[in-house]
Amino acid sequence: MDQSPLKNTCMHEVCPHCGKVSNEESPRFCSGCGARMDGKSPAPFPGYGGYPAPVPVREQKSTLIAGACSMVLPGLGQVYNGETAKGFALFIMTCVGLVILLIPGLIVWLYAMYNAYKTAGKMNTGEIPFREMRMLHVILFVVFAIAVVVIGVIILYMMVIQPLMSQFGSLDMGNMGNLGNTNDINRLMNNAGVF
């Protein structure tokens, strides 16, 4: 029998790949490098032996959710896409546009829906870097939007509705059978800015 220096009398083997002496008798794999002790190459698996490692699954944005978020609240789709500053800017621009004239506000709102939809698609294809949605930003955006809407309704009530209601209350109700006093109706129209 040929006693090679690679094997000792206790049947401990030396790894043919890295030269480490095994701690076990007749091991199948080297405890140092993990190679087979019989010298054969292991069956290939992904990430070993030239095969590519599995690619981690990329997170995807839903284009429909992004568009729907901006349809409900302009700018919310951008916040969903991780573009918080852009979302706040589009919300403010929509509000200003709706207050000044209706059409500019609607145009900005439609742009916010389109932009949120397209940006989510571009993030999914890798055209632009993927950005995580931060739930805290979504919550802060919704709270901010609700506060702006409530303040806007209060201002609208105080500046437009309440003065009109007070004008209706000051009409001479005694002559309402013949559609009110003509002087009262003229005064109401003048105060409302019709004449």
C-alpha positions in Angstrom: 0.0 0.0 0.0 1.2 3.4 -0.9 1.0 5.8 2.1 1.1 9.3 0.6 2.0 12.2 2.9 -1.4 13.7 2.1 -3.2 11.1 4.2 -2.2 10.3 7.8 -2.9 7.1 9.7 -6.2 8.3 11.2 -7.7 8.6 7.7 -7.8 12.4 7.8 -7.7 13.7 4.3 -6.1 16.8 2.8 -8.2 18.9 0.5 -6.9 18.7 -3.1 -8.0 22.3 -3.7 -6.7 24.3 -0.7 -4.5 21.8 1.1 -6.3 22.0 4.5 -6.3 18.8 6.6 -9.8 17.7 7.4 -11.0 17.4 11.0 -13.2 14.4 10.2 -12.5 11.0 8.9 -13.5 10.5 5.3 -15.2 13.9 4.8 -17.1 14.5 1.6 -16.4 18.3 1.6 -13.5 20.4 2.8 -14.2 22.4 5.9 -12.0 25.2 4.6 -13.0 25.9 1.0 -16.1 23.7 0.6 -14.7 21.7 -2.3 -15.4 18.0 -2.7 -12.6 15.9 -1.1 -12.7 13.4 -3.9 -11.5 16.0 -6.4 -14.6 16.0 -8.6 -16.2 19.2 -9.4 -19.6 19.7 -7.8 -22.8 20.0 -9.9 -23.2 23.6 -11.0 -25.7 25.8 -9.4 -26.5 29.4 -9.9 -23.7 31.7 -8.7 -21.1 28.9 -8.8 -18.9 27.6 -11.6 -19.5 30.3 -14.2 -23.3 30.4 -13.8 -24.8 33.8 -13.1 -26.1 34.4 -9.6 -29.8 34.9 -9.4 -30.8 38.5 -9.9 -32.8 39.9 -7.0 -36.3 40.8 -8.0 -36.7 44.5 -8.5 -39.5 46.3 -6.7 -42.1 47.6 -9.1 -44.3 50.7 -9.0 -48.0 50.3 -10.0 -48.6 52.8 -12.8 -52.4 52.6 -12.1 -52.0 53.4 -8.4 -49.7 56.3 -9.2 -52.2 57.8 -11.7 -55.2 57.1 -9.4 -53.4 58.8 -6.4 -52.9 61.9 -8.5 -56.5 61.8 -9.7 -57.8 61.7 -6.1 -55.4 64.3 -4.9 -53.0 66.2 -7.3 -49.4 65.4 -6.4 -50.1 62.3 -4.3 -49.0 60.1 -7.2 -45.6 61.9 -7.2 -45.3 61.2 -3.4 -46.1 57.5 -4.1 -43.3 57.6 -6.7 -40.9 59.0 -4.1 -40.9 62.5 -5.6 -42.2 64.3 -2.5 -41.1 67.9 -3.4 -42.6 67.5 -6.9 -45.9 66.3 -5.4 -46.2 69.3 -3.0 -45.3 71.7 -5.9 -48.0 70.2 -8.1 -50.6 70.3 -5.4 -49.9 74.0 -4.6 -49.9 74.8 -8.4 -53.2 73.0 -8.8 -54.8 74.9 -5.9 -53.5 78.3 -7.1 -54.7 77.5 -10.7 -58.2 76.5 -9.4 -58.5 79.6 -7.3 -57.3 82.1 -10.0 -59.1 80.4 -13.0 -60.5 77.0 -13.2 -58.8 75.9 -16.4 -55.1 76.3 -15.3 -55.8 74.3 -12.2 -57.4 71.5 -14.2 -54.5 71.5 -16.6 -52.0 71.1 -13.8 -54.1 68.4 -12.2 -54.3 66.4 -15.5 -50.5 66.9 -15.9 -50.0 65.5 -12.3 -52.0 62.3 -13.2 -50.1 61.8 -16.5 -46.7 62.5 -14.9 -47.3 60.1 -12.0 -48.3 57.3 -14.4 -45.4 57.8 -16.8 -42.8 58.2 -14.0 -43.9 54.9 -12.4 -43.5 53.2 -15.7 -40.0 54.7 -16.3 -39.0 53.5 -12.8 -40.1 50.0 -13.6 -38.1 49.9 -16.9 -35.0 51.4 -15.2 -35.0 54.6 -17.4 -34.9 56.7 -14.2 -33.7 55.6 -10.7 -36.2 53.8 -8.5 -37.3 55.8 -5.5 -38.9 54.3 -2.4 -42.2 55.5 -1.2 -42.1 56.8 2.3 -45.3 56.3 4.2 -44.5 59.3 6.5 -44.3 61.5 3.4 -47.7 60.2 2.2 -49.3 60.9 5.6 -47.8 64.4 5.8 -48.9 65.2 2.3 -52.5 64.0 2.9 -52.7 66.0 6.2 -51.3 69.1 4.4 -53.7 68.7 1.6 -56.7 68.3 3.9 -55.6 71.4 5.9 -55.3 73.5 2.7 -58.7 72.4 1.5 -60.4 73.1 4.9 -58.7 76.5 5.1 -59.8 77.2 1.5 -63.4 76.3 2.3 -63.4 78.5 5.4 -62.0 81.5 3.5 -64.6 80.9 0.7 -67.4 80.8 3.2 -66.2 83.9 5.0 -65.5 86.0 1.9 -68.3 84.9 -0.4 -71.1 82.8 1.1 -71.5 84.6 4.4 -71.8 88.1 2.8 -74.4 86.8 0.3 -76.4 85.1 3.1 -76.4 88.4 5.1 -77.7 90.2 2.1 -80.5 87.7 1.7 -81.3 88.1 5.3 -81.6 91.9 5.1 -84.3 91.7 2.4 -87.7 93.1 3.3 -89.6 89.8 3.9 -92.9 91.5 4.2 -93.2 92.1 0.4 -91.9 88.7 -0.7 -95.4 87.8 -2.0 -94.8 90.0 -5.0 -91.1 88.9 -5.3 -89.8 91.4 -2.7 -89.2 95.1 -2.8 -87.5 96.3 -5.9 -85.2 98.5 -3.9 -84.1 95.5 -1.8 -83.4 93.4 -4.9 -81.4 96.2 -6.6 -79.4 96.7 -3.4 -78.6 93.0 -3.2 -77.5 93.0 -6.8 -75.3 96.0 -6.3 -73.7 94.5 -3.2 -73.1 91.2 -5.0 -71.3 93.1 -7.8 -73.8 92.1 -10.5 -74.5 95.8 -11.4 
